[in-house]
Amino acid sequence: MVNYLIGLILLCSALSAYAVPREAVSMCSGFFISNNGLVLTAAHCYDETMDIFVEKDNKSYKATVLHLDRNTDLLVLKININTKDFFTVSQINQVGAEVYVLGYPLPSYLGWNLKGVTATITRVYLKDGLVTVHGSSACFGNSGGPVVNQANEVLGVASAIHGEGPCSYFLIYANSLKTIQQYTIVTHRQNSIFSIQQAKEANEAKMVIIYRK
């Protein structure tokens, strides 16, 4: 609990270090899933009593909620922007596959550049569609970031972190991601990636910061 509170205080106190305003009360990662401003993130980043914004290239956009599912922790947002950089959603998850988890954890401590960790899919829960991925330690701010395969396709959204050190990301299984495919109007082939450095370089333009105030 003490570590949780310290991390939360550090995160909130540093939101003004970038384009995120001082009055922002929380922050998550997010990413584009279409060329017309559709953003996917984690539903637990959203509070119905507050406005939600997307930060991209030092500009803030007030977002509209298109899809909210608390059960699968999926949130689809729409902002008024066009982009050529976006992810394609995959429907394949294989146990043992290497994946990459991207996001903006603890920016005041780690910096505002995109971070990533290499991880491995360790278990698929067929009943509720959750996938467990074990990788390096993660911090506040990773929530809502993409988990991508070596084809550079999104397998799920970083949802919950359990444990310390090597940790578990509970991801939305591809069957649940079918729900949001109705919103993705364009798909395109992604270049393959084989390292976390390639994952970051290939996808930084597709990433956004989500905050609410």
Beta strands, then each sheet from edge to edge (+ up, - down):
strand 1: 26-32
strand 2: 38-41
strand 3: 52-56
strand 4: 59-62
strand 5: 64-69
strand 6: 74-78
strand 7: 98-103
strand 8: 115-124
strand 9: 130-135
strand 10: 146-148
strand 11: 154-157
strand 12: 160-162
strand 13: 167-172
strand 14: 207-212
sheet 1: 4+ 3- 14+ 1- 2+ 6- 5+
sheet 2: 11+ 10- 7+ 8- 9+ 13- 12+
end
